[in-house]
């Protein structure tokens, strides 16, 4: 077995085990038993997987996983339990597959298998969290079935090319892993956003902001001033939100936590103070002539702002406990979009001398 075969075996089995460890072990055992996968003499240690007892246990565990993976919500619990099981199992299988080789190569292969398993497992878990945000179970079952088919298909490719064309499988699995790693930041943001929304929906955490208005911090106050190009403003309302999908908005990223802010002096402008990594990023949007649609989803209360003239669309996701606030914000945005803004009382006109902490008396919903 040359170095290409060794890397292919570690990378391939590790990647597949990250999606379904039990199915990968069962397929490997069956392939060895039927001579669909042959190894050099010094690497026959992997043939322990063709033992009937090993295949039977792997098939039984996969049968359990097959049904658990298709139960909405429980599949996420199952993936959480297997966060350590799959990478560790993939490492052990890969090392066993290499048999008696240089210890340094065993370590490299083990790291490669465990790392690739962690990448595919994270991608699988993130996809499931996203799919579970929909209340209907069909999409969850379809994704689960597609994952099983993908494991079978990619294992077939690995077995068919292993002896004569291992570089084919090596390129395919490498390309898949590179794509998944490139998408990893998005996956982490998606998982975090949906977990927080689920936590709040279950009532395990109190909703941020017990009411409107919400006083901005000094840092947020400066960011709003930067976005508006003026420090003379009073906040009409603000509410924590998570960015959803968007079109035609420069600098927008999905699943960023932040705060939506509207001011009295700029009725046609909305500001989103997004938290990105270790800094805050202010984004401003023109909302004149914007259509406002409120939608209740399984995990969140969504506001969709669509401007036909500007060809822009953005979605803000709010925790379900904030539904009452979202109703009021939707009405306020419709009034603003129609240029039907309530006049500001003279005594609350903003000034650069007004401190953020003292603006609470000036806040009201339009």
Residue, then its C-alpha position, 0 to 999 in steps of 0.5 A: x500500500x503506497x502513501x496515496x492509498x494510505x492517505x486516501x483510506x484515512x481521509x475517506x473512512x474518516x470523512x464518512x465516519x463523521x457522517x455515520x460511523x456505524x454505517x461506515x464500519x458496516x460497509x467496510x466489513x461487508x466490502x472486505x467480506x465480499x472481497x470488494x475491498x482488498x488490502x495488502x498483506x501487512x494491512x490485514x488488521x482491518x479485516x477484523x471488521x469483516x467478522x460477523x459479530x462486528x458487522x452485526x453490531x454495526x448494522x444494529x447500531x446503524x438501524x438505531x441511528x437510521x430511525x433516530x436521525x429522522x426524528x426532528x429534534x432528537x437527531x440534534x441530540x443524537x449528533x451532540x452525543x456523537x460529537x466525540x464518538x465519531x471522530x474517535x471512532x474514525x481515528x481508531x478505524x483508520x489506524x486499524x486499517x493501516x496496520x503495521x506501518x511507521x508510527x509517524x504515519x500512524x499518527x498522521x493518518x489518525x489526525x487526518x481521519x479524526x480531523x476529517x470526521x470532525x469536519x463532516x460531523x460539524x457540517x452534518x450537525x449544522x445542516x440538521x439544526x438548520x433543517x429543524x428550524x422548519x416545523x414539518x418533518x419531511x425535509x428532515x427525513x429527506x436530508x437524513x436519507x440523502x446523507x445515508x445515500x451519500x455515505x454509500x455512494x462515496x464508500x462505493x467510489x472509495x472501494x472501486x478506486x482504492x487499488x488502482x486509482x486511489x488518487x481519484x478518491x483522494x481528490x474527491x474527498x479533499x474537495x469535499x473537505x475544503x468546501x466544508x471548511x470554507x463553509x464552516x464559519x457560516x455553519x457555526x453562526x447558523x448553529x449558534x443562532x438556532x440554538x439561542x432561538x430554541x433556548x429562548x423559545x423553550x423559556x430557558x432564558x429570559x428574552x433580551x429587553x423586557x420592553x421597548x424602548x431599550x437604552x443603547x450603550x455608549x458604544x452602540x450610541x457612537x456606532x449609530x452616529x457613525x452610520x447616520x453621519x450625525x450624533x444628533x438623534x434620539x432613538x425611537x426604538x431598538x430591539x436585539x435581532x439576528x440577521x437572516x438572508x438578504x439581497x442587494x445589501x453590502x456587508x450583510x452576513x447571515x446569522x449575525x447577532x445585533x440590534x435593530x435601531x430606528x431614530x426619530x430624526x431619520x425616519x427613512x433609515x434603519x440601522x443594524x448594529x451587527x456583532x461580528x467576531x470581536x467588533x461591532x459593524x453598523x449597517x444602515x438601510x433606506x426603508x422608504x417605500x419598503x414592504x414589511x412582512x411579518x412571518x412566524x417560524x418554528x424558532x423565530x418571529x421574522x420581519x422581511x423588508x423588501x424594497x422593489x425600487x431598490x431591489x433589496x431584501x433583508x430578513x431580521x429574526x427575533x426570538x419568539x418571546x419577542x413577538x409582541x415587540x415585533x408586531x409593534x415594530x412592524x407597524x412602526x416600519x409600515x408607518x415610516x415606509x409610508x412617510x406617516x411619521x408622528x411628529x417629535x415633541x420639541x422637548x425631546x429633540x436630539x442634541x449632541x449634548x444629550x447623554x445616551x443614558x439620559x435618552x430613555x425619556x425621549x424614546x417612544x414607538x412611532 
